[in-house]
Amino acid sequence: MPSRSKLPGNIKRKKLTKALKRLGFEIDKSGGSGSHFKIICPGTHKCIILPKRLDKDVLQYIISDIEEYSNITWEDISENL
């Protein structure tokens, strides 16, 4: 889990979803009202909700969920950004 200071300050959701797709995640943009996407972890099929606005606090929470549900780390994601 990266420290909050090592996370980017303003990452776009589109850029993050592209990196997650390269790593095997499924992105579900439908199914619900609002501006949230659902990302589905490969292998475990656990769902994580991805809001439109990604502050450092929200990004840290999402990264910790990704690391918990899959074996993909922040370093893997940042290499694909």
C-alpha positions, 0 to 999 in steps of 0.5 A: 500500500503506497503512502498518501504522499506517493500518490498523484494529486490529480489523476483522471478516472479515464487514465486510471480505467485504461491502466486497469483494463490493461491489467485485466480488470473489467470496467462496467459503465452502466448499471445505475444512476450517477457518475460512478463506474464499477471495476471488477477484479480479475480472478475474484470477480469482486466489485469496486466502485470508482467515483468520478472524482479521485482525490488522494484519500479516495484513490488510496482507499481504492488502491487498498481494495484493489490490492486486497482483492487481487494481487495487483499493486500500486506499482503495477498500476503506475507502470501502466498509467 
